[in-house]
Amino acid sequence: MTGGNPFATALELILERDPVLVGIVGLSLQVSLTAVAIAAVLALPLGAVVALFRFPGRGIVVAGLNALMGLPPVVAGLMVYLLLSRAGPLGSWGLLFTPTAMVIAQTLLVFPIIAALSRQVVEDLWEEYSEQLRSLGASRLRAIPTLLWDARFSLLTGVLAGFGRASAEVGAVLIVGGNIDGVTRVMTTAIALETSRGDLPLALGLGIVLLLLVMLVNSAAHLVSEQAKRRLG
């Protein structure tokens, strides 16, 4: 696929649903969606607990979550690699260079984003509605589901932001996944590889799909944010 117009060939690959391209895109979505789902299930209640309860070291936890929002992907990948390598504590599980390892790495990247956002959103809502909730007999613990549901539009924006980061990162998944053809090759790692070896049509095709995906996620986040503003207004 090196002759002709690379951009035209890339569009043909997309329109004709090239099996290689579809397989790479499918694995990318599977890994990123799984990571975001796991991160959301863990991070949303944790963020709410940190927002509502005061405990020793809370300030360190809040600062840590905020700092980890900017965790470099290669550092996250290295941490997971050391954890899953043969010399690591989970090396016997044989997860390194598998999609599962990639999910773990992306979960590590997305988790602090969702947790930090949920903490801030829930804390703001508690300050606004605490008296009303207490008058109804709701304790801080019992108020968590109510506050999370009330903040669902704002929290969904954070989840979408996490998905955007997960789907577009390359460092972590390259370290723990190995970019194995047909096994752990996702859009970002495939783009880097195909560009380096001159297969521009496939790289461009994947780039176009990734760009469209990022635009779709950003548009969805904007619509959700506007919906939340209208609801509060």
C-alpha positions in Angstrom: 0.0 0.0 0.0 2.8 2.4 -0.8 1.8 3.6 -4.3 -0.8 6.2 -5.4 -2.3 8.9 -3.2 -1.9 7.8 0.5 -4.9 9.9 1.6 -7.2 8.4 -1.0 -6.0 4.9 -0.2 -6.6 5.6 3.5 -10.2 6.7 2.8 -10.7 3.5 0.7 -9.5 1.4 3.7 -12.0 3.1 5.9 -14.9 2.9 3.5 -14.2 -0.7 2.6 -13.8 -1.7 6.2 -10.3 -3.1 5.8 -10.1 -6.1 8.2 -6.7 -5.0 9.6 -7.9 -1.5 10.3 -11.2 -2.7 11.7 -9.4 -5.1 14.0 -7.1 -2.5 15.3 -9.9 0.0 15.9 -12.1 -2.7 17.6 -9.3 -3.6 20.0 -8.6 0.0 20.8 -12.3 0.7 21.7 -12.5 -2.6 23.7 -9.4 -1.7 25.8 -10.3 2.0 26.3 -14.0 1.4 27.1 -13.1 -1.4 29.6 -10.5 0.8 31.3 -12.9 3.7 31.6 -15.7 1.6 32.9 -13.5 0.0 35.6 -12.0 3.4 36.5 -15.5 5.0 36.8 -16.8 2.2 39.0 -13.9 2.6 41.4 -13.3 6.4 41.2 -16.8 7.8 41.4 -17.6 6.5 44.9 -14.0 7.1 46.1 -14.2 10.7 45.0 -17.5 11.1 46.8 -16.1 9.6 50.0 -13.1 11.9 50.0 -15.5 14.8 49.3 -17.8 14.1 52.2 -15.6 12.7 55.0 -12.8 14.2 56.9 -10.0 11.9 58.0 -6.3 12.0 58.7 -4.3 12.5 55.5 -7.3 13.7 53.5 -5.3 16.7 52.2 -2.6 14.4 51.0 -5.2 12.2 49.2 -6.7 15.2 47.5 -3.3 16.6 46.5 -2.3 13.2 45.2 -5.4 12.8 43.1 -4.9 16.2 41.6 -1.3 15.5 40.9 -1.9 12.1 39.3 -4.3 13.7 36.8 -1.1 14.6 34.9 0.6 11.3 35.4 2.8 10.7 32.3 1.6 7.6 30.4 5.2 6.2 30.2 5.4 6.3 34.0 2.1 4.5 34.3 3.2 1.9 31.8 6.5 1.4 33.6 4.7 0.9 36.9 2.3 -1.7 35.4 5.2 -3.4 33.6 7.2 -3.8 36.9 4.0 -5.1 38.5 3.3 -7.7 35.8 6.8 -8.7 34.8 8.2 -12.0 35.8 10.1 -10.4 38.6 7.1 -8.5 39.8 4.5 -9.5 42.4 1.9 -10.4 39.7 4.3 -11.9 37.2 2.9 -15.5 37.7 -0.4 -14.3 36.2 1.2 -14.0 32.8 -0.7 -10.7 31.9 2.2 -8.8 30.4 1.9 -8.1 26.7 -1.9 -8.9 26.7 -4.9 -6.6 26.3 -5.5 -7.0 30.1 -2.2 -5.3 30.9 -3.2 -2.5 28.6 -6.6 -2.1 30.4 -4.7 -2.0 33.7 -2.4 0.7 32.4 -5.2 2.8 31.0 -7.3 2.4 34.1 -4.4 3.8 36.1 -4.3 6.8 33.9 -8.0 7.5 33.9 -8.8 6.7 37.5 -7.3 10.0 39.1 -9.1 12.1 36.5 -12.5 10.8 37.4 -11.8 10.6 41.1 -10.5 14.2 41.3 -13.5 15.5 39.3 -16.1 13.6 41.3 -14.5 14.8 44.6 -14.8 18.4 43.5 -18.3 18.1 42.1 -19.7 16.2 45.0 -18.1 18.5 47.5 -19.7 21.5 45.9 -23.1 19.8 45.8 -22.8 18.9 49.5 -22.1 22.4 50.5 -25.2 23.5 48.6 -27.6 20.8 49.7 -26.2 19.5 53.0 -28.9 21.2 55.2 -31.7 19.9 53.0 -30.3 16.4 52.9 -29.8 16.3 56.7 -33.3 17.5 57.3 -34.5 14.5 55.3 -32.4 12.3 57.6 -29.7 11.5 55.1 -26.3 10.9 56.5 -23.1 11.6 54.6 -22.8 8.0 53.5 -26.5 7.7 52.5 -26.2 11.0 50.6 -23.5 9.7 48.2 -25.8 7.9 45.7 -28.1 11.0 45.6 -25.3 13.4 45.0 -23.7 11.2 42.4 -27.0 11.0 40.5 -27.6 14.7 40.8 -24.2 15.4 39.4 -24.4 12.8 36.6 -24.1 15.2 33.8 -21.0 16.9 35.2 -19.5 13.5 36.1 -20.2 12.1 32.6 -18.1 14.9 31.2 -15.2 13.7 33.3 -15.7 10.1 32.2 -15.7 11.2 28.6 -12.5 13.2 29.2 -11.0 10.0 30.7 -12.0 8.1 27.6 -10.4 10.7 25.4 -7.1 10.4 27.2 -7.2 6.6 27.2 -8.0 6.2 23.5 -5.3 8.7 22.4 -2.3 7.7 24.6 0.5 5.6 23.3 3.3 5.3 25.8 1.7 3.1 28.5 0.0 0.6 26.1 3.2 0.3 24.1 5.3 -0.6 27.2 2.8 -3.2 28.6 1.2 -4.4 25.4 4.3 -4.7 23.2 2.4 -3.7 20.0 1.9 -7.3 18.9 0.2 -7.7 15.6 -3.4 -9.0 16.0 -3.0 -9.2 19.8 -2.1 -5.8 21.4 -1.8 -3.4 18.5 -4.1 -0.4 19.0 -4.6 2.7 16.9 -1.9 4.9 18.5 0.8 2.2 18.5 -0.1 1.1 15.0 0.1 4.7 13.7 3.6 5.0 15.1 4.7 1.7 13.6 3.1 2.0 10.2 4.5 5.5 9.8 8.0 4.4 10.7 7.9 1.6 8.1 6.3 3.7 5.4 2.8 2.2 5.3 1.2 5.7 5.2 -2.3 4.7 4.0 -3.0 2.5 7.0 -1.4 5.1 9.3 -3.5 7.8 7.8 -6.6 5.7 7.9 -6.1 5.0 11.6 -5.3 8.6 12.2 -8.5 9.7 10.6 -10.5 7.3 12.7 -8.7 8.4 15.9 -9.3 12.1 15.0 -13.0 11.5 14.4 -13.2 9.6 17.7 -11.6 12.4 19.6 -13.9 14.9 18.0 -16.9 12.8 18.8 -15.9 12.5 22.4 -15.2 16.2 22.7 -18.5 17.1 21.1 -20.3 14.7 23.4 -18.6 16.2 26.4 -19.6 19.7 25.3 -23.3 18.7 24.8 -23.3 17.0 28.2 -21.8 20.2 29.8 -24.4 22.4 28.1 -27.2 20.1 29.2 -25.9 20.3 32.8 -25.8 24.1 32.6 -29.4 24.3 31.3 -30.5 22.0 34.0 -28.9 24.1 36.7 -30.1 27.3 35.1 
